[in-house]
Amino acid sequence: MWLEMFISLAWISEGWILIHNISLVTSVMALVSTLTSFVACCFIIFFALKFYKVHKQHMELTAVFMLFQMLSFSFLLIAAVFCIIDSVYPKSYRIIEGVGFFLISGTIVYIVYLYLQPENLLKRSFLVKKDHQRVFWIYGIFSVLISALPIYRGKENITECQVPLSHVSGTIAVAVLVYLFIVGLLFIIFLKYMLSWPKLRRLSTHSRRVPAF
């Protein structure tokens, strides 16, 4: 009987340690994905959309924007779920992550709704509108903050369990490197594809110099 109780307690302890590890890894990945997504989307909104004026190019840039956003939101939602179910986190952390989960879910619905509107496909990208750019700034900064919040406490949880942090740091390092390699490679491929687009700003400047007859 005592042996069975000891084994069951050991399994429970190992289970919670695993949840702590996953919670910390997903929190770090959420921060990394949010930062890379924020930088990439700033490049798209404040440079690429203004430099390239063709409707087809706007649609392609908006599709890449959506890809980065959905990727970062996926990591944020997964990290929020593990922080909520990890009972060692203080209630304040879990409440903030719960609120963040619903806000992020609402933001996903909002962005998908804007992206799928028929007038955006017929006229221009919704990203060129100032109001939508302001919304991007607000939820982008909020996403970075909420993804960074659980990392310190997650590290403390693992330390309190007397588990060497080096055991999970290797997993974090590998996960981050793999993520950055894949995302960075895709972004570089897209940048090379962008270089093949005509630079309409130069063409429009040249056309102004040609006298009209």
N, C-alpha and C positions, 0 to 999 in steps of 0.2 A: 504493500500500500504506500509506504513512505517512498519507495523507489519510484513508483508510478507518479506520485505527486512531484518528486524532484525532477523527473524527466519532463513532465508537463510544464513545470515552471521554467525549465531550461529552454523548452521549445517556445514558450511565450516570450522569454527574454530575448532569444535569438530573433524572433519575429519582430519585436519592437526595434531591435538594433537594425534589422534590415529596413524597416520603415524609416528610421532616422537617416540611414545612409541614402536611401532613394530620395527622401525629402530634400536632403542637402544637395545631391547631384542634380535633381530636377530644378531646384532653386537657382543653382549656378548656371545651368543651361538656359533657364528662362531669362536670366540677366544678360548672358552672352547673346542669345538670339534677339532679345529686345534691343540691345545696343546696336548690333549689326543691322537689324531691320530699320532702326531709326536713322542711322547714317545713310543707308542705301535709299530710303524713301525721301530723305532730305535732298539727296543728289537728284532723284527723279523729279521732285516737285519744283525745286528752286533753280535747277540748271537745265536738265534734259527737256522738260516740257516747254521751257521758254526758248530753248535753242532750236528745237525741231518743231516745225509747225504743221506738218502733214497729218491729216486725220488718222491715217493708218498707223503712223508712228506714235501718236498719242494713245491710241488703243493698246498698242503693244507695251508702251511704258506703263500704262495703267494696269495691265495684266501682270507685269512684273511687280508693281507696287502691291497688288492684291496677294501675290504669292508670298512676298516677304512678310506682309501683315498676318496672313493666316498661319504662317510658320511660327512667328513669334507668339501669336495668340494661343496656338496649340501648346507650346511649352509653358506659357503662363497659366493656362487652365489646369494642366497636369500638375504643375508645382503647387498651385492653390489647393487642389484636391488632397495631395499628400500632406500639406501643412495643416489642413482642416482635420484630417483623420488622425494625425499624430497628436495624441493627447498630452504629450510632454510640453508642447508649445503653450505659453500662457493664453488665457482666453482673449486677451486684447489682440494678439497676433492672429488667432484663428478667426475672430470677428472681422478684422481688417481683410484677411484673405477671403473670407466668405463674401464680404461686400465687393471686393475686387473681382471675385469670380462672376458675380451677377453683372457688374458694370462691364467687364470684358465681354461677357456673352451678349449684352445689349449692344456693345460697340460692333461686334461681329455682324449682328443683324443689321445694324445701321449702315455699315460699309457695304455689305452685300446688296442691300436695298439700293444704295446709290449706284453701285456698279451695274446692276441689272436694269436700271431704268431705261426705257426705250429711247428717250431723248439723248441720253449720253452716248448711245451707240450711233445715233443718227447725226448728232451735232459735234460735240467735243467731250473731252474727259471732264468728269466732275472735279478733278484735282486742280483745275485751273481757276476755280472759283475761290475767292479770298475767304469766304465763310468756312468752306470745307478745309482749307489750309489751316485756319485757326483751330478748328476741331482736331485736326491732326496733331498740332503742337500740344494741345491740352492732353489728349489721351496718350500721346507718345511719351511725354514727360511723366505722366501718371503711371504708365506701364513700366518705365525704367525704375521708378521709386518703389512700386509694389513688388517688383521682381527682386530688388536688392534687400528689401526688408527682412525676409526670413533667413538670410544666409548666416548672419552672425549667431542667431539663436540656434539654428540647426547645427552649427559647429559646436556650440556649448552642449547641446543634447548628446552628441557623440562623445565628447570629452567626459561628461558626467557618467556615461556608461562604461568608462574606463577602457574604451576602445581606441587604439592609436589612430590619430587622424591620418597617418600615412596610408592606412588601409583603404580609405575612401578617396584620398587625394590623387592616387594613381588613376582610379576610375574617372574622376573628374577631369584630370588632365587629358586622358585619352579621348573622352567624350567631346571635350571642347576642341581638341585638335582635329578630330574627325569631322565635327560640325563645321568648323572654320574652313577646312580644306574643301569640303563638298560645296558649301555655300560660296566660298571665295572663287572656286573654279567655275561655278555656274555664272557668277557675276562677271568674271573676266571674259567668259565666252560671250555673254550678252553685250559687254562693252565693245568687244571686237565686232560684233554684229552691228552695233550702233555706228561704228566708224564707216560702215558701208552706206549709211544713209546720206542723202544730199543735205548739205548745210544751207538751208534756205535763207538764213540771215545774210550770208555772203551773196547769194544769188539775188536777193531783193535789193541789196545795196548796189550791186552791179547794174541791175535793171533801172535804178533811178538815174544812173549816169548816162544811159542811152537816150538820146534825144527823141522825143516823140514827133511823128510826122503827121 
